[in-house]
Amino acid sequence: MATCEVCGNDYWMAFEVRTVSGDVHTFDSFECAAHKLAPICEHCQVKIIGHGVEVGGRFFCCAHCARAVEALGAEIRDAVGARPV
């Protein structure tokens, strides 16, 4: 069994998440994984569980939040499939 790094639950169905940077995390639920790894919207402070949007290297939960903070509305794009340059 493995122990969730967020809640400490020792669970036989725990799973690992490996990040791009090579870090390995162990969780017992998607809820704990999202709590630990999901980025936070820079406008409304919610966890970004869906695609979100990126403007100028900053992450937002939606285009509305991005436009509320960033003047670069034309640069709003879906983060799916985007790769850093």
Backbone as JSON Lines, residues from 0, in Angstrom:
{"i":0,"aa":"M","n":[0.84,-1.18,0.0],"ca":[0.0,0.0,0.0],"c":[0.88,1.24,0.0]}
{"i":1,"aa":"A","n":[0.28,2.34,-0.41],"ca":[1.02,3.6,-0.45],"c":[0.22,4.67,0.28]}
{"i":2,"aa":"T","n":[0.93,5.66,0.8],"ca":[0.31,6.72,1.58],"c":[0.16,7.99,0.74]}
{"i":3,"aa":"C","n":[-1.04,8.55,0.77],"ca":[-1.32,9.8,0.04],"c":[-0.54,10.93,0.69]}
{"i":4,"aa":"E","n":[0.17,11.72,-0.12],"ca":[0.99,12.8,0.43],"c":[0.16,14.0,0.87]}
{"i":5,"aa":"V","n":[-1.13,14.06,0.52],"ca":[-1.98,15.17,0.95],"c":[-2.71,14.83,2.24]}
{"i":6,"aa":"C","n":[-3.43,13.71,2.25],"ca":[-4.29,13.41,3.41],"c":[-3.71,12.34,4.34]}
{"i":7,"aa":"G","n":[-2.67,11.65,3.9],"ca":[-2.04,10.65,4.74],"c":[-2.72,9.29,4.75]}
{"i":8,"aa":"N","n":[-3.76,9.11,3.94],"ca":[-4.47,7.85,3.88],"c":[-3.59,6.77,3.27]}
{"i":9,"aa":"D","n":[-3.51,5.62,3.93],"ca":[-2.77,4.47,3.43],"c":[-3.76,3.61,2.66]}
{"i":10,"aa":"Y","n":[-3.66,3.63,1.33],"ca":[-4.71,3.07,0.48],"c":[-4.14,2.12,-0.54]}
{"i":11,"aa":"W","n":[-4.76,0.96,-0.7],"ca":[-4.24,-0.05,-1.62],"c":[-4.39,0.35,-3.09]}
{"i":12,"aa":"M","n":[-5.26,1.32,-3.4],"ca":[-5.43,1.75,-4.78],"c":[-4.81,3.14,-5.03]}
{"i":13,"aa":"A","n":[-3.85,3.52,-4.21],"ca":[-3.15,4.79,-4.41],"c":[-2.45,4.76,-5.77]}
{"i":14,"aa":"F","n":[-2.2,5.94,-6.33],"ca":[-1.56,6.02,-7.63],"c":[-0.49,7.1,-7.62]}
{"i":15,"aa":"E","n":[0.39,7.03,-8.6],"ca":[1.47,8.01,-8.73],"c":[1.2,8.94,-9.9]}
{"i":16,"aa":"V","n":[1.61,10.18,-9.75],"ca":[1.58,11.17,-10.82],"c":[3.02,11.65,-11.01]}
{"i":17,"aa":"R","n":[3.49,11.57,-12.24],"ca":[4.84,12.04,-12.57],"c":[4.71,13.33,-13.36]}
{"i":18,"aa":"T","n":[5.4,14.37,-12.91],"ca":[5.3,15.67,-13.57],"c":[6.38,15.81,-14.63]}
{"i":19,"aa":"V","n":[6.25,16.83,-15.44],"ca":[7.22,17.11,-16.5],"c":[8.61,17.33,-15.91]}
{"i":20,"aa":"S","n":[8.66,17.91,-14.72],"ca":[9.96,18.18,-14.09],"c":[10.59,16.94,-13.48]}
{"i":21,"aa":"G","n":[9.87,15.81,-13.51],"ca":[10.4,14.56,-12.98],"c":[9.97,14.24,-11.56]}
{"i":22,"aa":"D","n":[9.22,15.13,-10.93],"ca":[8.72,14.86,-9.58],"c":[7.69,13.74,-9.62]}
{"i":23,"aa":"V","n":[7.66,12.93,-8.57],"ca":[6.69,11.85,-8.45],"c":[5.86,12.09,-7.19]}
{"i":24,"aa":"H","n":[4.55,12.06,-7.33],"ca":[3.63,12.29,-6.22],"c":[2.72,11.09,-6.08]}
{"i":25,"aa":"T","n":[2.33,10.76,-4.84],"ca":[1.43,9.66,-4.57],"c":[0.15,10.19,-3.94]}
{"i":26,"aa":"F","n":[-0.99,9.75,-4.51],"ca":[-2.29,10.21,-4.03],"c":[-3.25,9.04,-3.9]}
{"i":27,"aa":"D","n":[-4.26,9.22,-3.07],"ca":[-5.29,8.2,-2.93],"c":[-6.55,8.56,-3.69]}
{"i":28,"aa":"S","n":[-6.63,9.79,-4.23],"ca":[-7.82,10.23,-4.96],"c":[-7.45,11.37,-5.91]}
{"i":29,"aa":"F","n":[-8.31,11.57,-6.91],"ca":[-8.11,12.7,-7.81],"c":[-8.29,14.02,-7.05]}
{"i":30,"aa":"E","n":[-9.14,14.0,-6.05],"ca":[-9.35,15.2,-5.23],"c":[-8.05,15.66,-4.59]}
{"i":31,"aa":"C","n":[-7.31,14.73,-4.01],"ca":[-6.03,15.09,-3.38],"c":[-5.01,15.51,-4.43]}
{"i":32,"aa":"A","n":[-5.0,14.83,-5.59],"ca":[-4.08,15.2,-6.66],"c":[-4.36,16.62,-7.14]}
{"i":33,"aa":"A","n":[-5.63,16.97,-7.34],"ca":[-5.99,18.31,-7.78],"c":[-5.62,19.34,-6.71]}
{"i":34,"aa":"H","n":[-5.86,19.0,-5.46],"ca":[-5.54,19.93,-4.37],"c":[-4.05,20.29,-4.38]}
{"i":35,"aa":"K","n":[-3.22,19.3,-4.63],"ca":[-1.77,19.51,-4.59],"c":[-1.21,20.1,-5.89]}
{"i":36,"aa":"L","n":[-1.71,19.66,-7.05],"ca":[-1.05,19.98,-8.31],"c":[-1.73,21.0,-9.2]}
{"i":37,"aa":"A","n":[-3.03,21.21,-9.04],"ca":[-3.74,22.12,-9.95],"c":[-3.28,23.56,-9.75]}
{"i":38,"aa":"P","n":[-3.06,24.27,-10.85],"ca":[-2.71,25.69,-10.73],"c":[-3.9,26.49,-10.21]}
{"i":39,"aa":"I","n":[-3.65,27.68,-9.73],"ca":[-4.69,28.54,-9.18],"c":[-4.9,29.72,-10.11]}
{"i":40,"aa":"C","n":[-6.18,30.03,-10.39],"ca":[-6.52,31.18,-11.24],"c":[-6.0,32.45,-10.58]}
{"i":41,"aa":"E","n":[-5.3,33.27,-11.37],"ca":[-4.73,34.49,-10.82],"c":[-5.76,35.59,-10.56]}
{"i":42,"aa":"H","n":[-6.99,35.38,-11.05],"ca":[-8.03,36.38,-10.8],"c":[-8.95,35.96,-9.65]}
{"i":43,"aa":"C","n":[-9.59,34.79,-9.78],"ca":[-10.6,34.4,-8.78],"c":[-10.09,33.39,-7.76]}
{"i":44,"aa":"Q","n":[-8.87,32.91,-7.93],"ca":[-8.2,32.03,-6.97],"c":[-8.76,30.61,-6.88]}
{"i":45,"aa":"V","n":[-9.57,30.16,-7.86],"ca":[-10.05,28.77,-7.83],"c":[-9.0,27.86,-8.43]}
{"i":46,"aa":"K","n":[-9.04,26.6,-8.07],"ca":[-8.15,25.61,-8.68],"c":[-8.59,25.4,-10.12]}
{"i":47,"aa":"I","n":[-7.65,25.38,-11.04],"ca":[-7.95,25.18,-12.46],"c":[-7.91,23.69,-12.74]}
{"i":48,"aa":"I","n":[-9.09,23.09,-12.81],"ca":[-9.19,21.65,-13.04],"c":[-9.36,21.35,-14.52]}
{"i":49,"aa":"G","n":[-9.99,22.25,-15.25],"ca":[-10.19,22.08,-16.69],"c":[-9.02,22.64,-17.48]}
{"i":50,"aa":"H","n":[-9.28,23.02,-18.71],"ca":[-8.23,23.51,-19.6],"c":[-7.64,24.83,-19.16]}
{"i":51,"aa":"G","n":[-8.49,25.76,-18.75],"ca":[-7.99,27.08,-18.39],"c":[-7.43,27.81,-19.59]}
{"i":52,"aa":"V","n":[-6.95,29.02,-19.36],"ca":[-6.31,29.81,-20.41],"c":[-5.02,30.41,-19.87]}
{"i":53,"aa":"E","n":[-4.12,30.69,-20.8],"ca":[-2.83,31.27,-20.43],"c":[-2.64,32.58,-21.2]}
{"i":54,"aa":"V","n":[-2.26,33.61,-20.5],"ca":[-1.97,34.9,-21.13],"c":[-0.68,35.42,-20.5]}
{"i":55,"aa":"G","n":[0.3,35.66,-21.32],"ca":[1.56,36.21,-20.84],"c":[2.21,35.38,-19.75]}
{"i":56,"aa":"G","n":[2.07,34.05,-19.83],"ca":[2.68,33.18,-18.83],"c":[1.9,33.08,-17.53]}
{"i":57,"aa":"R","n":[0.71,33.68,-17.48],"ca":[-0.15,33.62,-16.29],"c":[-1.35,32.74,-16.61]}
{"i":58,"aa":"F","n":[-1.83,31.99,-15.63],"ca":[-2.92,31.04,-15.84],"c":[-4.21,31.52,-15.19]}
{"i":59,"aa":"F","n":[-5.31,31.31,-15.93],"ca":[-6.64,31.7,-15.48],"c":[-7.61,30.55,-15.74]}
{"i":60,"aa":"C","n":[-8.68,30.49,-14.95],"ca":[-9.65,29.41,-15.12],"c":[-10.49,29.59,-16.37]}
{"i":61,"aa":"C","n":[-10.64,30.81,-16.86],"ca":[-11.47,31.07,-18.04],"c":[-11.03,32.38,-18.7]}
{"i":62,"aa":"A","n":[-11.54,32.6,-19.92],"ca":[-11.21,33.83,-20.65],"c":[-11.73,35.06,-19.92]}
{"i":63,"aa":"H","n":[-12.88,34.95,-19.26],"ca":[-13.43,36.08,-18.52],"c":[-12.45,36.57,-17.45]}
{"i":64,"aa":"C","n":[-11.91,35.64,-16.66],"ca":[-10.94,36.02,-15.62],"c":[-9.67,36.6,-16.24]}
{"i":65,"aa":"A","n":[-9.23,36.02,-17.35],"ca":[-8.03,36.53,-18.01],"c":[-8.24,37.96,-18.48]}
{"i":66,"aa":"R","n":[-9.4,38.23,-19.08],"ca":[-9.68,39.59,-19.57],"c":[-9.84,40.58,-18.42]}
{"i":67,"aa":"A","n":[-10.27,40.11,-17.26],"ca":[-10.45,40.99,-16.11],"c":[-9.1,41.47,-15.57]}
{"i":68,"aa":"V","n":[-8.05,40.72,-15.82],"ca":[-6.73,41.04,-15.28],"c":[-5.76,41.52,-16.35]}
{"i":69,"aa":"E","n":[-5.8,40.9,-17.52],"ca":[-4.84,41.17,-18.59],"c":[-5.47,42.03,-19.69]}
{"i":70,"aa":"A","n":[-4.74,43.0,-20.17],"ca":[-5.21,43.82,-21.29],"c":[-4.96,43.13,-22.63]}
{"i":71,"aa":"L","n":[-4.23,42.04,-22.6],"ca":[-3.85,41.34,-23.83],"c":[-4.91,40.32,-24.24]}
{"i":72,"aa":"G","n":[-6.16,40.73,-24.35],"ca":[-7.26,39.83,-24.67],"c":[-7.07,39.04,-25.94]}
{"i":73,"aa":"A","n":[-6.42,39.62,-26.91],"ca":[-6.2,38.93,-28.19],"c":[-5.28,37.74,-28.03]}
{"i":74,"aa":"E","n":[-4.5,37.7,-26.98],"ca":[-3.55,36.6,-26.79],"c":[-4.14,35.44,-26.01]}
{"i":75,"aa":"I","n":[-5.4,35.53,-25.61],"ca":[-6.01,34.44,-24.86],"c":[-6.1,33.21,-25.74]}
{"i":76,"aa":"R","n":[-5.61,32.08,-25.24],"ca":[-5.65,30.84,-25.99],"c":[-5.88,29.68,-25.05]}
{"i":77,"aa":"D","n":[-6.41,28.62,-25.59],"ca":[-6.63,27.4,-24.83],"c":[-5.27,26.78,-24.54]}
{"i":78,"aa":"A","n":[-5.07,26.29,-23.33],"ca":[-3.77,25.73,-22.95],"c":[-3.59,24.29,-23.45]}
{"i":79,"aa":"V","n":[-4.64,23.66,-23.94],"ca":[-4.52,22.28,-24.39],"c":[-3.62,22.2,-25.61]}
{"i":80,"aa":"G","n":[-2.64,21.36,-25.53],"ca":[-1.72,21.17,-26.64],"c":[-0.64,22.22,-26.75]}
{"i":81,"aa":"A","n":[-0.72,23.25,-25.93],"ca":[0.3,24.3,-25.98],"c":[1.58,23.79,-25.33]}
{"i":82,"aa":"R","n":[2.67,24.12,-25.93],"ca":[3.96,23.73,-25.37],"c":[4.8,24.98,-25.18]}
{"i":83,"aa":"P","n":[5.51,25.06,-24.07],"ca":[6.36,26.24,-23.85],"c":[7.43,26.33,-24.93]}
{"i":84,"aa":"V","n":[7.76,27.54,-25.3],"ca":[8.76,27.74,-26.34],"c":[10.1,28.04,-25.69]}
